[in-house]
Amino acid sequence: MKKKFVNLLILNAVPWLVALVATHGQLTMLVVINLLLINIGFTFANVFSR
């Protein structure tokens, strides 16, 4: 169940990443990847702390 949730989260994030990279280029990509990593980190912390 937990793994499924995380996979869904990542799958939902991928199209946004692709769209942003396509429209805004490298600088935005770096920012988005940083935000994504922070989001994934918090998600894992929340999932595993339960």
Secondary structure, 3 states (H helix, E strand, C coil): CHHHHHHHHHHHHHHHHHHHHHHHCHHHHHHHHHHHHHHHHHHHHHHHHC
